Amino acid sequence: MKTICLYFEIHQITHLKRYRFFDIGTDHYYYDDYENERSINYIAENSYLPALDTLSEMMDTYPGFKVAFSLSGVGMEQLEMHAPAVLEKLQKLNESGRVEFLTEPYSHGLAGLVNEDSFKRDIEKMSDKIQEVFGKRPQVARNSSLIYTDDIGATVASLGYKGMLTEGAKHVLGWKSPHYVYNCALAPSLKLLLRDVNLSDDISLRFNNTAWPGYPLMADKFINDIASCPEQEQVVNIFMELSALGISQPLSSHILDFIKALPHFAQERGLEWATPTEIFDAMPSVGTLDVPDTLSWVDEERDCSVWLGNQMQKEAFNKLYSVADRLLIAKDPRLLQDWDYLQASNNFRFMTTKPSNANIDRGIYDGPFDAFTNYMNILGDFISRVRALYGGIENEELENMLTTITNQNTEMEKQKKEIERLQAKLAKLLPDAEDAPAEKTAKKPAAKKTAVKKTTAKKTTAKKTTAKKAAQDDTAE
C-alpha cells in the first residue's frame, strides 16, 4: 500500500531594528518588536490559525490521517510572545497521537555548513524545547530549508536520530525516484525521506497560478497522480511551509478546501498516511543517497546560493561564525539568545542579489545592500560584546582554553567511573564482613585481622568519599 507523508515547516522571521534607531555600543537590543508583532499576527490570522483548524477537522473526520511539523526555536519564541494561540492549537493536535514533531536547528541557521559543534548544540537545544512543549523527544531531524550533505547526515546520525528529511532534487537523484526510503552515504543507519518536488510545489507555489497548465488543481486529480505512481514505489512525501496555506496561496484560492478533501480521496484510492518515524520503522532503505555538495529546497538550483551566493553574504556569514567557538562556552542568556537570532538564515537571504529572487520579501529593507549594512552594524556590536566577555582573548587562546576544558572534563569523567567501579567492588565486600556474628568473631584467632580489614575498608571508604568530594569540587570550579 502506498503511503503519503505530509509535513509542514513553521518558522517565523525575527526582524532586526534599523541600526540608526539605536546607539551601537550602548543599546544592545536589536529587535523591531512592532514589526515582529505585526508580521506574526498577520501570518497567524491569515495562515497558521485557519490552517491548523482545518488540519484538526481532518483529524476528527479521518482517523487514519496523520501529519508532521517542525518548528524553529526562534520562531516558537516569537509565537509565545505574539501569537500563543498557534502553539495552543499545535498542542491540541498533538493530543491526537497522530502528529509528529521533528527537530531542526533552534536558530533556523546555517551552522551545519561551517561549525559542527554549534550545529549539534542547535539541534539538541531544539529537541529539548520540543520535549518541553509537546512532551516527546524527536526521533527525526531536518535542517533549515532541508539543507543537507553527507557530512550533515553523519553529524545528525551521531546524535542518535533515526532519519532526516531533505529535497528530492533531480541533480542528486538522477534516474532514481524520490518515492523510496534511502540512507546517508556516511552513516547508513540514518534513513532519508525525500520531498517530491513537483507534487509539493503544485500546492505551495502553483496552486493559485491561473497561467499554470495544471490550473485548477483538484484534490481528486492530485490523489490520482499519487496513486498512479509505479506500484513498487513506497512513499510520497509532500513537504512545504505551513504559510503556503493562506499566504503563498491566499485563503480566497480555496487552498484549505483542497487540503481538507485530500484524505477523502486518499481513502477511496486505498492510500494511507504516516509520520516520518512510522515510515522509518516500517520501511527499509533501498540504497545509499550520495550528496557530497549542499542541497536545499530553495530556488531552481536547490543549493545554498540564496544565502551565500554573493560576497556580502559570505563576509557576514564568516564574520558571524568567527566567534562560534566562544559562544559554545558562554553562559549569558541574553548573549546566547542574540546568537540564536543573528544566526537565522533569513538574515542572509535578505542580502541576496540573485535575479530569481528579485521579488523576495525583504522585510524592512530596501534592498540587499541595505540589509547587509544593517546586519553588519548589529553584528559588530554583538561581536564586541562577545570579545568583552572573554577579556579580548584571541582565537588561538580560546582554542587552548577549550582544549583544556575538554581534557579536564574527560579526566573528571574517568575519575568518576573509577570511583563508581571501586564503590561497587567495596559494596560486595562490606556486607560479608558486617554480617559476621559477634560471638564467632571473638572466638577466632583471626578476629584482629577481621578488625583490620574493617578498618581498612573504612579507610578505603573515607578515601573514596574524599576522592568523590575532590571530584565534585573540581566540577564546581
HELIX and SHEET records of a PDB file:
HELIX    1   1 TYR A   19  PHE A   21  5                                   3    
HELIX    2   2 ASP A   33  ILE A   43  1                                  11    
HELIX    3   3 ALA A   44  TYR A   48  3                                   5    
HELIX    4   4 LEU A   49  THR A   61  1                                  13    
HELIX    5   5 GLY A   73  HIS A   82  1                                  10    
HELIX    6   6 PRO A   84  ASN A   94  1                                  11    
HELIX    7   7 ALA A  111  LEU A  113  5                                   3    
HELIX    8   8 GLU A  116  PHE A  134  1                                  19    
HELIX    9   9 SER A  144  LEU A  146  5                                   3    
HELIX   10  10 ASP A  150  SER A  158  1                                   9    
HELIX   11  11 LYS A  170  LEU A  173  1                                   4    
HELIX   12  12 VAL A  197  SER A  204  1                                   8    
HELIX   13  13 ALA A  219  ALA A  227  1                                   9    
HELIX   14  14 LEU A  242  ALA A  244  5                                   3    
HELIX   15  15 LEU A  251  SER A  253  5                                   3    
HELIX   16  16 ILE A  255  GLU A  268  1                                  14    
HELIX   17  17 PRO A  276  ALA A  282  1                                   7    
HELIX   18  18 SER A  305  LEU A  308  1                                   4    
HELIX   19  19 GLN A  311  TYR A  321  1                                  11    
HELIX   20  20 ALA A  324  LEU A  327  1                                   4    
HELIX   21  21 PRO A  333  GLN A  343  1                                  11    
HELIX   22  22 ASN A  346  ARG A  349  1                                   4    
HELIX   23  23 PRO A  355  ASN A  357  5                                   3    
HELIX   24  24 PRO A  368  LEU A  389  1                                  22    
HELIX   25  25 ASN A  395  ASP A  435  1                                  41    
HELIX   26  26 ALA A  438  LYS A  443  1                                   6    
HELIX   27  27 ALA A  447  ALA A  476  1                                  30    
SHEET    1   A 4 VAL A  99  LEU A 102  0                                        
SHEET    2   A 4 VAL A  67  LEU A  71  1                                        
SHEET    3   A 4 THR A   3  ILE A  10  1                                        
SHEET    4   A 4 VAL A 235  GLU A 241  1                                        
SHEET    1   B 4 VAL A  99  LEU A 102  0                                        
SHEET    2   B 4 VAL A  67  LEU A  71  1                                        
SHEET    3   B 4 THR A   3  ILE A  10  1                                        
SHEET    4   B 4 GLU A 272  TRP A 273  1                                        
SHEET    1   C 5 VAL A 140  ARG A 142  0                                        
SHEET    2   C 5 GLY A 163  GLU A 167  1                                        
SHEET    3   C 5 LYS A 191  ARG A 195  1                                        
SHEET    4   C 5 TYR A 182  CYS A 184 -1                                        
SHEET    5   C 5 THR A 288  LEU A 289  1                                        
SHEET    1   D 2 LEU A 245  GLY A 246  0                                        
SHEET    2   D 2 GLN A 249  PRO A 250  1                                        
END                                                                             
